[in-house]
Amino acid sequence: MNPSVGLFTVSRIVVLGSTLLAVAAGLRPLTLLPGVLAGVAVILLATAALAWRNPGLAAPVVLLFAYTNYGVGRLLVGAELAAMPFWLAAFIGLAVGGGSWTRWEADGRWRAPLAWWATGVAITWPFFAARDLGYSLAPSIAAGPIVAAAATQMSLALWMDHLLAGPSGSARDASPPTSGTGWAWALAASAALTASAAIYQRLVDPTWLSGEPWTSLHRSVGLMGDANPTGVATALWAPLAWVLLAGGIVGTLAGGAAAALMWAAAWMSGARTTIILVAAGVGGLTLVAAGARGVSRRIVVGAALAAGLGVGILAVSAVPRVTPQSPVGRLVAAIPTASIGAAAYELLWRRDGYGLAAVAAIREHPLVGVGVGRFTALSTGYYQRLTGRVIPPDNAQNLWRHTFAEQGLLGLLPLLWLTALTIRTLVSRGATGMGLMVRVMLAGTGVALVFGYPVQDAAIAATVATLTAAVERDRRSFLSPRA
């Protein structure tokens, strides 16, 4: 047997076993809530069974609840239990049940970095979790962030692997579960629902399916329970929904209305990341519209850049009139005005102290990091050690810096590999329509990840993984002889 094939087989089994161990560790504290334990277990098992039998149906069903799960849970089981990992259980079931149990299926250059990333998480998280639990088997939520982060990342790797399966992929499923547009309609519908809830919260009842600190900050959370991922989801899907619906006058008008709804919700969320995504959306829509009319590529790109720049200029010019809780107002409040250098230092490096805390963690544990899922809780201590001041726990405000802090160089390298593959896919030729719009929004999300860490939310992370796989499959179809 080929040694590399054997190594991939072992790593696949390790990742699957570690994912199931993370599920067991996550369910352990829920023994004190037998009803919730049963609900989470049933959701996971039922989704895994559906993904095994009919992945093309399972994917849209799970993705439909991506941005609505907290609100739906709060309506069904109350505010105290709404944050339980019901949707994460469904996504884990989708990822585990839909793929091979013995081999990595991703085609071409994606297989090795996906396997490396997932295996690194699979091997390291049990050690950090056991240490945080004091090596005790008693039910405890002390290791909850570690378990949740590890389960999410391993499931993401398994999900992307299945979506990127090549011709020699799973024999029982010749086509990936997102080969059609059902997944896109499901995510667009989920974004529209959470956008509607966000607008209702701002205009009618700010306490509906929301709570502190969001109500005091006058920021809408939609159906996600958190304003930041709500802003990302709605700003990301506003232009995508417009292109998805466009087709004739009625479809174009309906798409424009849906986009306006989501952009309004993104503004009401107050998430600063939405500024980048709105600019990317306007630029992408310009690209799609100009390309459909046969305008030359050079003019199209110039028009798209001008449109995106116009959004930025409009945002800056509106500064005197914006409210403090709006994305622009919050961004301006966070940027030093002393000099351009001070502003760049704050935006790219310091980030309210979390960037400095992450660098301190990296210097202390450069090879393996502080442990997956652990930096947020440790950020306060690292910053206090540096400055003597205290900041609330938060992420490192940058995807790559956060990964470096938590997983060290061994975890950062596969992420850099995956980033390079994604960039290669985004700049490849041949995309039109929806495929082009997805590429632009993924590029915008990549820029946003330099300034924040929205993929800490499992639904946003699953969205980015799904869109990346969809673009890569679109690139392959363009390059294939049949196409």
PyMOL commands that set and color helices and strands:
alter all, ss='L'
color gray80, all
select helices_A, chain A and resi 3-32+34-53+55-64+69-77+86-98+108-132+144-163+182-203+214-217+227-245+248-269+273-292+297-317+319-321+327-334+340-364+375-387+399-426+433-451+454-456+458-479
alter helices_A, ss='H'
color red, helices_A
deselect
rebuild
show_as cartoon
